Amino acid sequence: MKQAPLTAKSVLRDYQDVFKGLGYIGTSSFVVDSSAIPVQHTSRRIPVALKKEVITKLKDLERSDNKA
């Protein structure tokens, strides 16, 4: 099954929620190999020493997302 090539316009339209809220991402360009096959990797565990910091940061991000 062939998919239409991604364009900046289609990415901005289809994933508009990603580009709102936290700020400006600058001008970027992406080159994607059309013959590449997508894969999904398993999640990595958070080291125990960092777990509290990660939970705190996630809560902060959730709070800031609710305000936007």
N, C-alpha and C positions, 0 to 999 in steps of 0.2 A: 504494500500500500504506500503510495507516494503522497507526501504532504507538500503543501505549498511552501516555498521558502519564507523564512521569517524576515519581516521588514521592521524597521524602527516603528512605523505607524501601527503595525499589527501587534507588536509587543506592548506598546504603550496602551493600546485599546484593550487587549486581552488581560493584561496584568496591571491595570491602572491602580489597584489598591496597594501594590508594592511600592509605587512611586509617590505615595502620599504620606504625610505625617511627620517623618523624622527629619527631613531636610533635603538638601540638594546633593545629588550624586555626581554632578559634573557631566562632562561630555565623554561618552564611552563608545567604543565600537567593539563588536564581537564578530569573530570569524568562526563559523561552525562548519566542520567537515560534514558534508551531506551523507557520506558513507559510514559515519560513526554510528555505532549501535549503543543506545542508552542502557545503562546498568544501574541497579540499585544496590548500594552497599548497606550492610547492617550498621546500626547505631553504635557509637563508641560510648563506653561508660565514662562518667565523670569521676576523676580521682577523688577519693574521700576527702583529701585535704582541701579541695576546691569546692566541695558540694555546697557549703553554706553561702559562699560568695556567689555562686551561680544562682541559687534559689533567690537570694536578695536581689540580684540584678534582674532576674525574670519578673519578680514582683514589681520592681521599679518600672520596667518596660510595660507591663500590663497596666499599671496606674497611668503612665503617660499616654498610652494608647487610648484609654477611656476618656481622657481630657480632649483629645483631638477630634 
